[in-house]
Amino acid sequence: MIEFDDGAKRYVKGNDIISQSYLEVNQNVLAQTQDGYFERGIVKNIIKKKKTGKLGYIVEKDGKEKWYPLRFVSLTHEQAEHISTIDNNTESVVQGKRKRMSTLP
């Protein structure tokens, strides 16, 4: 049973869990927009905001870079499979498309 940042809970198979502290630079990801949908992007950096101390990714989408909290960045199954073939010591959870109801990683 996994409890997500938004409070949702879901049972997942052990092989659908990737345990990794942070995603690598140039990793293809899905970044959640303010309207709750996900768009494809590429991780360019991981930074901590000085004012809030929050950690997040700089994600490039359509040639523009934007900071996203960790919880707003996720992976598709295909993106996750690529990671697990490279490194089996990988802390993200892979699942299907989700829409956040309230409000990254």
N, C-alpha and C positions, 0 to 999 in steps of 0.2 A: 504494500500500500504506500503510495507516494502522495504527500501533501504538497501541492504547488504553492507558489508565492501568493496567488490570488485566493487561496483557501480551498480550491477544488481538490478532490481526492480521487485517485484512480489506482486500480491494481495493474501492475505491469509485470512482464516476464523479466527475470534477471538479466537475460541477454539483451534487453531493450534499454538497459541503464548503462550510461557511459560515465565513468567516474574520472573526471579531469578537473583540475583546479580552474584553468582558464583555457579559452580557445586560442589557437595559434593565429598569428598575423597571416593574412591572405586566405583564411578559412572562409568558404562560402557559408552563409547563414541566412536565416529569416529574421528580420527586425520588425517588431510590432509597432504599428503606427498608432496615433492617438485615437483613431476610430476603431481600434481593436483588430485590424487585419494585419497580415504578415506580408512583407515585401522582401524580395531577394536582395542581398547585399554581400559585401566582403569586409571582414574585420581588418582594420588598418592599425589599430593600437588598443591598448587597455590603459585607462587613466583613472585617477582618483580626483574628484572635484575638490578644489581647495576649500571652498565655502562650506559644503555639506559633508565632505569626507566620503561621499558615495562613490563606489567603484563602478565603472562601466566601460563599454566598448565604443570606439570610434568606428562607425560602419559607413562604408561608401556605397551609395545607391545613386545610379544615374549620374556618376561623376561628381556628386556632392557628398561631403562628409558630415556626419551628425553623431553626437554622443547619445548612447542608449544605456540605461541601467542594465546590469547583467541579466535581470529577470525578463527583459524585453527582447532578448536575443535567444533564438532556438535553432534547432537543426531539423531538416527533413530526414527521413530514414536513409535516403541515398547519401546525404552529407555525413550522417553518423556512421554509416557503413565504411565510408572512406577513412574516418578517424580510427575505427576499431581495427581496420586492416593495417594501419600504420602503428598504432600504439594501444595496447590493451589496458594500459593504466590510465585510461582517460576518465565532473560532477554534473553533467547535464542529463536530462531525461528526454528520451525520444518518444514522441507520440504523434498522432495525427493532428490535423488543423484544429486549433482551438481559438475561440473568440473570447477575449477578456470582457467581462461584464462591467467591472467597476473602473478601474484605473484611468514588457525592456524592449536578462538573462534580466 
